[in-house]
Amino acid sequence: MSPLLIAVSRFASLALRILLVLTLVNTIFSTFSWTEKLARGISGTVIREILGMGKAIINYLPDLAVVIMIGFLSVMLMRLLKLVFNGVATQRIVLPGFIRNGPAPPSTC
């Protein structure tokens, strides 16, 4: 099984457990007339917080897309630079005025 699938199933399991506990608490509190207002308050608070988290995730998606695009472009730039430097090293790309047999870079810092 993939780690992503395991993480999703654990999250779903946790969410269902929390939902069951909240349903149980709501059912118990709504059974008695003096705790009915408390049951509605708990339900309202939980629903409001879940909707707030959903809105926050949706509002974050454009920023996430920008970060993913920057990462993708960085990887592509590194691959292009590797291709150019390998071409220069094997003399498939010749740069005028570039001394290929210059001093070697230091091996240690």
Biotite code that builds the C-alpha atoms (Angstrom):
import biotite.structure as struc

atoms = struc.array([
    struc.Atom([0.000, 0.000, 0.000], chain_id="A", res_id=1, res_name="MET", atom_name="CA", element="C"),
    struc.Atom([1.228, 3.476, -0.765], chain_id="A", res_id=2, res_name="SER", atom_name="CA", element="C"),
    struc.Atom([1.980, 5.853, 2.108], chain_id="A", res_id=3, res_name="PRO", atom_name="CA", element="C"),
    struc.Atom([-0.471, 8.402, 0.696], chain_id="A", res_id=4, res_name="LEU", atom_name="CA", element="C"),
    struc.Atom([-3.317, 5.880, 0.733], chain_id="A", res_id=5, res_name="LEU", atom_name="CA", element="C"),
    struc.Atom([-2.481, 4.898, 4.304], chain_id="A", res_id=6, res_name="ILE", atom_name="CA", element="C"),
    struc.Atom([-2.440, 8.560, 5.401], chain_id="A", res_id=7, res_name="ALA", atom_name="CA", element="C"),
    struc.Atom([-5.783, 9.247, 3.704], chain_id="A", res_id=8, res_name="VAL", atom_name="CA", element="C"),
    struc.Atom([-7.391, 6.195, 5.293], chain_id="A", res_id=9, res_name="SER", atom_name="CA", element="C"),
    struc.Atom([-6.093, 7.183, 8.746], chain_id="A", res_id=10, res_name="ARG", atom_name="CA", element="C"),
    struc.Atom([-7.428, 10.702, 8.293], chain_id="A", res_id=11, res_name="PHE", atom_name="CA", element="C"),
    struc.Atom([-10.810, 9.378, 7.163], chain_id="A", res_id=12, res_name="ALA", atom_name="CA", element="C"),
    struc.Atom([-10.917, 7.017, 10.130], chain_id="A", res_id=13, res_name="SER", atom_name="CA", element="C"),
    struc.Atom([-10.141, 9.848, 12.551], chain_id="A", res_id=14, res_name="LEU", atom_name="CA", element="C"),
    struc.Atom([-12.743, 12.112, 10.933], chain_id="A", res_id=15, res_name="ALA", atom_name="CA", element="C"),
    struc.Atom([-15.404, 9.398, 11.189], chain_id="A", res_id=16, res_name="LEU", atom_name="CA", element="C"),
    struc.Atom([-14.576, 8.764, 14.847], chain_id="A", res_id=17, res_name="ARG", atom_name="CA", element="C"),
    struc.Atom([-14.885, 12.459, 15.655], chain_id="A", res_id=18, res_name="ILE", atom_name="CA", element="C"),
    struc.Atom([-18.159, 12.645, 13.724], chain_id="A", res_id=19, res_name="LEU", atom_name="CA", element="C"),
    struc.Atom([-19.536, 9.646, 15.634], chain_id="A", res_id=20, res_name="LEU", atom_name="CA", element="C"),
    struc.Atom([-18.557, 11.129, 19.000], chain_id="A", res_id=21, res_name="VAL", atom_name="CA", element="C"),
    struc.Atom([-20.152, 14.467, 18.095], chain_id="A", res_id=22, res_name="LEU", atom_name="CA", element="C"),
    struc.Atom([-23.307, 12.712, 16.921], chain_id="A", res_id=23, res_name="THR", atom_name="CA", element="C"),
    struc.Atom([-23.459, 10.739, 20.156], chain_id="A", res_id=24, res_name="LEU", atom_name="CA", element="C"),
    struc.Atom([-22.952, 13.861, 22.300], chain_id="A", res_id=25, res_name="VAL", atom_name="CA", element="C"),
    struc.Atom([-25.533, 15.767, 20.263], chain_id="A", res_id=26, res_name="ASN", atom_name="CA", element="C"),
    struc.Atom([-28.050, 12.920, 20.569], chain_id="A", res_id=27, res_name="THR", atom_name="CA", element="C"),
    struc.Atom([-27.541, 12.608, 24.323], chain_id="A", res_id=28, res_name="ILE", atom_name="CA", element="C"),
    struc.Atom([-27.768, 16.366, 24.911], chain_id="A", res_id=29, res_name="PHE", atom_name="CA", element="C"),
    struc.Atom([-30.838, 16.807, 22.703], chain_id="A", res_id=30, res_name="SER", atom_name="CA", element="C"),
    struc.Atom([-32.641, 14.036, 24.614], chain_id="A", res_id=31, res_name="THR", atom_name="CA", element="C"),
    struc.Atom([-32.987, 16.215, 27.709], chain_id="A", res_id=32, res_name="PHE", atom_name="CA", element="C"),
    struc.Atom([-34.828, 19.510, 27.490], chain_id="A", res_id=33, res_name="SER", atom_name="CA", element="C"),
    struc.Atom([-32.406, 21.440, 29.733], chain_id="A", res_id=34, res_name="TRP", atom_name="CA", element="C"),
    struc.Atom([-29.382, 20.532, 27.538], chain_id="A", res_id=35, res_name="THR", atom_name="CA", element="C"),
    struc.Atom([-31.066, 20.974, 24.150], chain_id="A", res_id=36, res_name="GLU", atom_name="CA", element="C"),
    struc.Atom([-29.654, 24.499, 23.755], chain_id="A", res_id=37, res_name="LYS", atom_name="CA", element="C"),
    struc.Atom([-26.168, 23.173, 24.495], chain_id="A", res_id=38, res_name="LEU", atom_name="CA", element="C"),
    struc.Atom([-26.562, 20.500, 21.795], chain_id="A", res_id=39, res_name="ALA", atom_name="CA", element="C"),
    struc.Atom([-27.503, 23.116, 19.196], chain_id="A", res_id=40, res_name="ARG", atom_name="CA", element="C"),
    struc.Atom([-24.550, 25.276, 20.285], chain_id="A", res_id=41, res_name="GLY", atom_name="CA", element="C"),
    struc.Atom([-22.084, 22.399, 19.950], chain_id="A", res_id=42, res_name="ILE", atom_name="CA", element="C"),
    struc.Atom([-23.447, 21.444, 16.525], chain_id="A", res_id=43, res_name="SER", atom_name="CA", element="C"),
    struc.Atom([-23.338, 25.046, 15.309], chain_id="A", res_id=44, res_name="GLY", atom_name="CA", element="C"),
    struc.Atom([-19.793, 25.563, 16.527], chain_id="A", res_id=45, res_name="THR", atom_name="CA", element="C"),
    struc.Atom([-18.513, 22.354, 14.936], chain_id="A", res_id=46, res_name="VAL", atom_name="CA", element="C"),
    struc.Atom([-20.193, 23.084, 11.586], chain_id="A", res_id=47, res_name="ILE", atom_name="CA", element="C"),
    struc.Atom([-18.916, 26.668, 11.603], chain_id="A", res_id=48, res_name="ARG", atom_name="CA", element="C"),
    struc.Atom([-15.340, 25.526, 12.275], chain_id="A", res_id=49, res_name="GLU", atom_name="CA", element="C"),
    struc.Atom([-15.440, 22.827, 9.586], chain_id="A", res_id=50, res_name="ILE", atom_name="CA", element="C"),
    struc.Atom([-16.727, 25.334, 7.031], chain_id="A", res_id=51, res_name="LEU", atom_name="CA", element="C"),
    struc.Atom([-14.011, 27.790, 8.095], chain_id="A", res_id=52, res_name="GLY", atom_name="CA", element="C"),
    struc.Atom([-11.318, 25.151, 7.563], chain_id="A", res_id=53, res_name="MET", atom_name="CA", element="C"),
    struc.Atom([-12.761, 24.307, 4.155], chain_id="A", res_id=54, res_name="GLY", atom_name="CA", element="C"),
    struc.Atom([-12.735, 27.973, 3.106], chain_id="A", res_id=55, res_name="LYS", atom_name="CA", element="C"),
    struc.Atom([-9.144, 28.356, 4.335], chain_id="A", res_id=56, res_name="ALA", atom_name="CA", element="C"),
    struc.Atom([-8.025, 25.343, 2.279], chain_id="A", res_id=57, res_name="ILE", atom_name="CA", element="C"),
    struc.Atom([-9.791, 26.636, -0.838], chain_id="A", res_id=58, res_name="ILE", atom_name="CA", element="C"),
    struc.Atom([-8.282, 30.110, -0.361], chain_id="A", res_id=59, res_name="ASN", atom_name="CA", element="C"),
    struc.Atom([-4.791, 28.545, -0.066], chain_id="A", res_id=60, res_name="TYR", atom_name="CA", element="C"),
    struc.Atom([-4.983, 26.655, -3.375], chain_id="A", res_id=61, res_name="LEU", atom_name="CA", element="C"),
    struc.Atom([-3.839, 29.572, -5.617], chain_id="A", res_id=62, res_name="PRO", atom_name="CA", element="C"),
    struc.Atom([-0.762, 30.097, -3.426], chain_id="A", res_id=63, res_name="ASP", atom_name="CA", element="C"),
    struc.Atom([-0.050, 26.374, -3.535], chain_id="A", res_id=64, res_name="LEU", atom_name="CA", element="C"),
    struc.Atom([-0.268, 26.430, -7.340], chain_id="A", res_id=65, res_name="ALA", atom_name="CA", element="C"),
    struc.Atom([2.327, 29.234, -7.453], chain_id="A", res_id=66, res_name="VAL", atom_name="CA", element="C"),
    struc.Atom([4.690, 27.293, -5.176], chain_id="A", res_id=67, res_name="VAL", atom_name="CA", element="C"),
    struc.Atom([4.303, 24.143, -7.301], chain_id="A", res_id=68, res_name="ILE", atom_name="CA", element="C"),
    struc.Atom([4.954, 26.143, -10.491], chain_id="A", res_id=69, res_name="MET", atom_name="CA", element="C"),
    struc.Atom([8.100, 27.726, -9.022], chain_id="A", res_id=70, res_name="ILE", atom_name="CA", element="C"),
    struc.Atom([9.355, 24.291, -7.958], chain_id="A", res_id=71, res_name="GLY", atom_name="CA", element="C"),
    struc.Atom([8.657, 22.820, -11.407], chain_id="A", res_id=72, res_name="PHE", atom_name="CA", element="C"),
    struc.Atom([10.434, 25.689, -13.178], chain_id="A", res_id=73, res_name="LEU", atom_name="CA", element="C"),
    struc.Atom([13.412, 25.390, -10.824], chain_id="A", res_id=74, res_name="SER", atom_name="CA", element="C"),
    struc.Atom([13.771, 21.679, -11.572], chain_id="A", res_id=75, res_name="VAL", atom_name="CA", element="C"),
    struc.Atom([13.553, 22.333, -15.315], chain_id="A", res_id=76, res_name="MET", atom_name="CA", element="C"),
    struc.Atom([16.174, 25.107, -15.069], chain_id="A", res_id=77, res_name="LEU", atom_name="CA", element="C"),
    struc.Atom([18.545, 22.799, -13.171], chain_id="A", res_id=78, res_name="MET", atom_name="CA", element="C"),
    struc.Atom([18.108, 20.093, -15.820], chain_id="A", res_id=79, res_name="ARG", atom_name="CA", element="C"),
    struc.Atom([18.831, 22.613, -18.571], chain_id="A", res_id=80, res_name="LEU", atom_name="CA", element="C"),
    struc.Atom([21.968, 23.846, -16.795], chain_id="A", res_id=81, res_name="LEU", atom_name="CA", element="C"),
    struc.Atom([23.151, 20.265, -16.293], chain_id="A", res_id=82, res_name="LYS", atom_name="CA", element="C"),
    struc.Atom([22.623, 19.595, -19.998], chain_id="A", res_id=83, res_name="LEU", atom_name="CA", element="C"),
    struc.Atom([24.596, 22.708, -20.992], chain_id="A", res_id=84, res_name="VAL", atom_name="CA", element="C"),
    struc.Atom([27.478, 22.012, -18.592], chain_id="A", res_id=85, res_name="PHE", atom_name="CA", element="C"),
    struc.Atom([27.699, 18.375, -19.685], chain_id="A", res_id=86, res_name="ASN", atom_name="CA", element="C"),
    struc.Atom([27.760, 19.563, -23.311], chain_id="A", res_id=87, res_name="GLY", atom_name="CA", element="C"),
    struc.Atom([30.603, 21.959, -22.554], chain_id="A", res_id=88, res_name="VAL", atom_name="CA", element="C"),
    struc.Atom([32.504, 19.269, -20.642], chain_id="A", res_id=89, res_name="ALA", atom_name="CA", element="C"),
    struc.Atom([32.238, 16.783, -23.529], chain_id="A", res_id=90, res_name="THR", atom_name="CA", element="C"),
    struc.Atom([32.928, 19.540, -26.111], chain_id="A", res_id=91, res_name="GLN", atom_name="CA", element="C"),
    struc.Atom([29.575, 19.101, -27.848], chain_id="A", res_id=92, res_name="ARG", atom_name="CA", element="C"),
    struc.Atom([29.024, 22.777, -27.068], chain_id="A", res_id=93, res_name="ILE", atom_name="CA", element="C"),
    struc.Atom([31.962, 25.059, -27.869], chain_id="A", res_id=94, res_name="VAL", atom_name="CA", element="C"),
    struc.Atom([32.065, 28.507, -26.307], chain_id="A", res_id=95, res_name="LEU", atom_name="CA", element="C"),
    struc.Atom([34.479, 30.968, -27.932], chain_id="A", res_id=96, res_name="PRO", atom_name="CA", element="C"),
    struc.Atom([37.107, 32.186, -25.482], chain_id="A", res_id=97, res_name="GLY", atom_name="CA", element="C"),
    struc.Atom([36.320, 29.440, -22.951], chain_id="A", res_id=98, res_name="PHE", atom_name="CA", element="C"),
    struc.Atom([39.428, 27.631, -21.737], chain_id="A", res_id=99, res_name="ILE", atom_name="CA", element="C"),
    struc.Atom([38.384, 24.028, -21.167], chain_id="A", res_id=100, res_name="ARG", atom_name="CA", element="C"),
    struc.Atom([41.635, 22.874, -19.567], chain_id="A", res_id=101, res_name="ASN", atom_name="CA", element="C"),
    struc.Atom([41.703, 25.622, -16.970], chain_id="A", res_id=102, res_name="GLY", atom_name="CA", element="C"),
    struc.Atom([42.394, 25.069, -13.293], chain_id="A", res_id=103, res_name="PRO", atom_name="CA", element="C"),
    struc.Atom([40.376, 22.329, -11.611], chain_id="A", res_id=104, res_name="ALA", atom_name="CA", element="C"),
    struc.Atom([37.942, 23.356, -8.901], chain_id="A", res_id=105, res_name="PRO", atom_name="CA", element="C"),
    struc.Atom([39.051, 22.686, -5.339], chain_id="A", res_id=106, res_name="PRO", atom_name="CA", element="C"),
    struc.Atom([38.065, 19.246, -4.096], chain_id="A", res_id=107, res_name="SER", atom_name="CA", element="C"),
    struc.Atom([37.531, 20.319, -0.495], chain_id="A", res_id=108, res_name="THR", atom_name="CA", element="C"),
    struc.Atom([36.199, 23.447, 1.096], chain_id="A", res_id=109, res_name="CYS", atom_name="CA", element="C"),
])
